[in-house]
């Protein structure tokens, strides 16, 4: 996945990652210097690199491998097509048998799909169906619509030997699918790391391959925090809000192919959070929390991680600047901010693309170029991610402001719009990169 290129920002992971896992002593170094988006993506990639281990692969039937990433190259065991075949319903001919102005040829027995036909005799034409094997000696197909009569012969009761058909001339290769014209035996059909969608799985089936080695789906323990949040459906006391982060992130992760275990809402009690993470974290690949990662007085996640190699830092991004990264009891840990839009943008900017590059899944967000329907201002020292709606005419209209609590604006959006670090303002009509949601 790429980020807006004209301004040089990249999420491709090309920046040099840290040489060791993040630790709390590194926090001081970053206190006055925000980490770039690319640097943080590289740090996340390093943290999650063990998910590529051979022990995290499995062999699945094609029908169960949808949405997974391919572990190793797949070499085509056969060519596709495996034999030369007809692209049209028509007549298989030797092109040399017809002069430039066409002529009449004697009709041979028809060639249905799936048959192994006899060689084509000189001066004859064989009725052939779409996908049927081209008879030996034939090198072109004339569509039935160009034949006179424009129907297959012979009629009922007439012998083949008596039937003729008038056909126009055709160059060698006309309406012929040559053997191996799609993929040749021995060629790499799919490269390692390919995201397996319907088209890729269909190709494997066409090659006669019944199963495939894929990376296991990533299992995530998702924990939302805060004394102020309650579950949807409960009474809403004064000063409380409903928890949207859990549903927002869980569904985003499930849509991306991750297996999510929800731990409910944890209050601002560091001890209880540590107990929960120890009880449930050992059975997952990754721990993700939302909230409690800033520098306020009740930052429960920061407090719970005091004795763990976890770094809390600021990424030069809006929204989603505060981030936590490291390990809890040896398990990879990511701490996302508590505001709803911030936590989703964090997932889209870091976890989703990093997993895609490491494991081939989930599929990357489709980056498109669009033109602003209105001017945009942005902090020059940050990579700003705005929500917008891509219109049929290729313009993008912003939804809401830059604030990270605007859920209604997020729900009305179909793209994330990127204003890279170093850009303070863009005029209406300026070209920008957007990611389709």
Steps between C-alpha positions, in 0.01 A plus 500: 500500500631841419436840644482829312809496282539856372613615843729207570315335788501120485334225700679229305730418788814611317617708798756320717315343796638510854764240580315374807149486638375833639567556868394754758847655517455609139209724597729780615669509161164555326356741754567806285526335162196336342560183305406510132221283363751295301724447804210380712379267226851353486499453878164320482634281221800401711278426799275272294774334294473172703151452354678387180651197675455154337304385804222745416407345167239245404382310194139571405263384227444778247149565623630583848797714396309814399657813645827334604854573386704254293811370679710390202505530123265273308645356180255408226493118464328526161457762233185707467336437269642145505427468125416729209125560498233701328407845619167492313227270378593459136703293255856379556697529175844488343551865401695391191189317365315828434596760240487871586140528382390191693358174371305181572626221724358161576353466848660249738344354819453763774742554789315552832675632809677222687556281191833392357446559126650325202749689285349745253523384139601744226210679336268448797354700788396360837212656696653588837360625828651768725776349713523181292843363408622615161547199267855423392568682173254782569648845565199737496130522587233678296203612716168340412353846430736537200415164346252442215266358611549653846406185686673173566474234231392243404122529553313205648513198270777632271834322497815687593663406172237697306517818709711802409530845652617827348749683719708820474878485520658512846859562608681238707415536871163668443272426799742239631610488862851360483622250759677685782384842384376574854769328706760240405594190697796577725421871517428671834123517512473688831780658699550457874312765694210516253162581653266213412175635364250322272709559185819358654320197641329448164840495330626234742190292430553536125853367550360194677640601840256399778666658805742778588741594779397828666580703809271443794254778575632740762321476836461830686396569857313831485460696825320833534568708809348785695279573800290722278379237250215250528381226267230587246157392623563593864371808677713809439576681829598865500858554389520163322515415129431183309800298387533523123868404481442134574244456223688728260833320533360149535303527177789670317730219607253226414439659161877485447507127583629517858354282774396727786447417867322777687586552865228753566560835667771533764470785751788729585656247735854399391503189715179363352627571149823311570303207639281487191792520260685221683191281507404537136805635318696173489248343261521767230752629245455868580354725772333826396360752746317827443535800729732567790813574294531879535668698779198576717446409864290187438681329213430142606687328218820695565471418872436131434810477281745653747702180537469395134722585197240736356566842351243777503570768245351752263477438127490802271145420389157653553285336625673212680816666630534320838610138453625213712720221366695214654431167669298390802632181656671432166183552297499776231305802622358807325327778691268716290351834611156512654316731262300291251634648177854495641488129577360412159754717318775334707379159385479610136838675499706246692353160585306427182774592248780342704315168523432520127870539421611231745233236440338589166172574680297707547486649153635856481266794484470617141685834462348741250572851383218749547452877493391700800154648483601761760819641652669317788725630775733263687771522768820513297684275746245218483358251252130579512237238421156640422174326423328565170261384232631429152253630243429350155680793335827416680482777760507430872281687746612517862273357768518690829808667640832364616373416851534135597158458664288559188345155453209626287746650253695173492182303433425725203845453345630255243866611489786609720666811359872558559674833549867407544734646756651826376184623329316778683218564254353379174271697271174377356580294191835379634581136439515275806526131578201326653456144625172330430326372813 
